[in-house]
Amino acid sequence: MQQQYPKNKKFYVTVTTLLAVVIASSTLAIQPTAITAQAQAADIPTTTTTNQPQKATLDGINISFEPKVDPASGLTTMDMKVTDEKTGSPLTHVDWVVRVTTPDGKEAFKSSTLHSHVGNMQFSYAFDKPGKNTVSVQVASLGPKMMGMDVPPMALTRIFKSGDPMMGWPTDPTNFFGVRNADFIVNAVGSTIQETASSSTTTDNSQVSNVRVLDGSEKGTKVKLELLTTPQKIIAGQPATLILNVAQADNGTSITHPDALMAVGKGQFTLIDSAQAGSPMMPMHGSFHGHTGQMALTTIFPTPGEYTIDTTVNSLPVSNYIFGNVKTSFNVEVSDA
């Protein structure tokens, strides 16, 4: 994994003890009814060792997609960008949903809302199934209203001409393009998991907790992070959802518009990894995003054992509670049956 996290206070989440969580509204699907344009990336060679840059042009919006596969680990880094077709400039403040479908048509990964501040979205994923996997991407602009609430002018989708992500927005023109969908192809080699002696561990029940109360980097702030899973018992090879709730520690109020970088892995194996932040203020290469304080991802854990979820969460200037950033790690146990 790319980032280092404090290990002196590791908390474990025993999945079998968690309460069931209803997440029908928190994990976003790619909705066919929301499609304003649809595109399939151009045909590319289908050998498992070949991946080419791909681009979809959809009614004035370009979505580019470039996968880079590490043949040793099977980890694929996907670089995606959304730009204005006419000017070629990036589009700021765009929401994304990403879904991975295996060669046999099964859904292997689905994000809730992701967010790019300056048009870049990057993350890495270990495709378990070799061959032609489909990555479905949805991008959506942010207009003046969202969920009945006013969107601050600095958070609207704009054509990024100024080059200044913090102060340039007053001169950057808005671009409320709606929703676009595109499918891209990753020719994967399949992932390789290196089992280690630590893959099987005995959990000290006195340390079991799915809640972390952390000091924010802004003086005097405290944040509560809660990791939940559904189903309660995660089984290798079957879909499972990780849910991260972000709230003020003193009163439990959900913190709006946090960004989160997450890395999920076991031993030397990495299943999912967000991009490096690129800025202490906000992730500049894309992140998970919780408009109402909740983020989620659905994935398939390929083998049983203990997986670690390294997490960095930060507030934004438009959040209702400015805490800076916090880092922590959670662990989940994955069963074989």
DAPE-V710103 format. One record per helix or strand of 2 or more residues. SS is the DSSP state (~ for helix, > for strand). FROM is the first residue (numbers start at 1). TO is the last residue. If there is no record, write none. Layout:
# DAPE-V710103
SS_FROM_TO ; SS_FROM_TO
This chain:
# DAPE-V710103
>_11_13 ; ~_15_17 ; ~_32_34 ; >_38_40 ; >_54_58 ; >_61_69 ; >_75_84 ; >_90_91 ; >_94_101 ; >_107_111 ; >_114_116 ; >_120_126 ; >_131_141 ; >_145_146 ; >_149_150 ; ~_153_155 ; >_158_159 ; ~_169_171 ; >_179_188 ; ~_197_199 ; ~_205_207 ; >_211_215 ; >_222_230 ; >_234_235 ; >_239_248 ; >_258_266 ; >_269_274 ; >_287_290 ; >_294_300 ; >_305_314 ; >_325_335
